[in-house]
Amino acid sequence: MFDTHAHVNFSAYKEDSDEVIKRAQEKGVGMILVGSQYSTSERAVQMAEKYESGVYVAVALHPIHLQEREVSHQVDNKEKVEFVSRAEEFDYDKYLQLGKSSDKIVAIGETGLDYYHLTEDDKDEQITKQKQVLIKHIELANELDLPMILHCREAYEDLIQILKNNRIKKGGVIHCFIGSAEQAVELVDLGFYLGFNGVITFNKAEKYHEVIKQTSLEKIVTETDCPYLTPVPHRGKRNEPAFVEYVIAKIAELKGLSVQQVEKQTDENAKKLFKL
């Protein structure tokens, strides 16, 4: 099994990250530790370097960190504010050097577009900035010859347009896909994989079930986005890479396939995309 999107490098695991990774490895789960700022990207590299195999890294600046914001996570259905994150400017050269620093780095991500958190005060300005930073990340991925892990929330049409006009040489995955069936087809036709996580196990997730049914298993990768989006039956608790098994089971159910078939194919998809 493979978790293509884990944040064990986040502060939610500061007390037990090694134990969390060990639990996943005991179940045969490989993972990519995904950065969202320079600090968490750098920490992901440091963590992955401790493991001989099965733990890889993606580095990038997430669009929500272009603005100052409260950082929080949900545990036991309660939102807890951890700290205030100051805005980070995207420093191309700094991320370029980080991207060259380790063989464990297999992708540029997560970055992309996120209009959900924008306020009306400076929405147009922030949208323009997000688009500019995304294009710079695409240039970075192409210079490093790496695929991308792309975040998108309430911005799929803009993302599709950017991807049509700015080719990513090694392709990538649309992480936590929650767009329409039509957008899914368009993105797969552009050569991208779709990433699915615990969201598909939630009540009222039928929209995403239809997307999974229509999308070839050869274009799907599995993820957790831990510590967020914990799948049923553990919803309300902190998520972790070992829980990717529930995402795989749900995809198998929706497609009428065995769990083993989905495990094998999605593992192969991850290894193909990220050249593992």
Beta strands, then each sheet from edge to edge (+ up, - down):
strand 1: 2-6
strand 2: 30-34
strand 3: 55-59
strand 4: 69-75
strand 5: 78-85
strand 6: 105-114
strand 7: 148-153
strand 8: 172-174
strand 9: 193-196
strand 10: 220-222
sheet 1: 1+ 2+ 3+ 6+ 7+ 8+ 9+ 10+
sheet 2: 4+ 5-
end
